[in-house]
Amino acid sequence: MQAQKEAPPDLQCKDKFLLQSVVVSPGVTTKDINPDMFSKQLGNRVEECKLRVSYVPPPQPPSPVREGSEEGSSPRASLSENGTVNQIPDYNSMSKAYVDSLENTPEVKALISKLSEEKNTAIQQNNKLKQEVELLRRQGNRSHGGIPFIYVIIVGLIGILLGYLLKRT
């Protein structure tokens, strides 16, 4: 096997690993294992499983503040070619013990409380802005701008009255 110089651009790979397992009698040591044990032609029962290679991006460093996706996250699973599900521990769950140990420090608790206060303040400001926008929309619907209709009617009546008076004389 040779390492690739660079990862494929679409992170797709057609490489596979062939895993073979054989039932052996009790008491067999690693020195007793030889290639003939994996030969089906000699009547040995050999189980085979093909595993596809898949590239994943490098894990992100753990955040000192627990994020919503990290809470109660389940381990990832991979699917082999024969349909067997293989459990792979998630990086976040492995680092969870490390993050949990950091949560007990006073600095982390202070940071968490400060960030929680900032979040609550931002939510309140957002709600106030939404209310102001709604109020402005309501006021905008009441007055369409321009000249009110009653003024147009009054000017029209004055015009008709002046026209009648001028034509009469």
Disulfide bonds with the S-S distance in Angstrom:
none
